[in-house]
Amino acid sequence: MQGTIKKLTDKNFGFIAQDGSDDLFFHANNLAGVDFMDLREGDNVTFEIEKTEKGNAAVNVEKA
């Protein structure tokens, strides 16, 4: 899947916007090949979706 970093927090998580779908939560622990501090709002990313207790979340998040 592809999307754009919509919001980053100082608590090591953020949200990814995707066309036609709800924003997805992601945590720094779910990044692949990129450090959380290197991400910026507006960056294009690729990811996979995982179902969690709280809904869908992005995992294996990488810069596109």
Summary of the structure (lengths in Angstrom):
residues: 64
radius of gyration: 10.3
end to end distance: 10.3
largest distance: 28.1
contacts: 170
relative contact order: 0.31
helix: 9%
strand: 61%
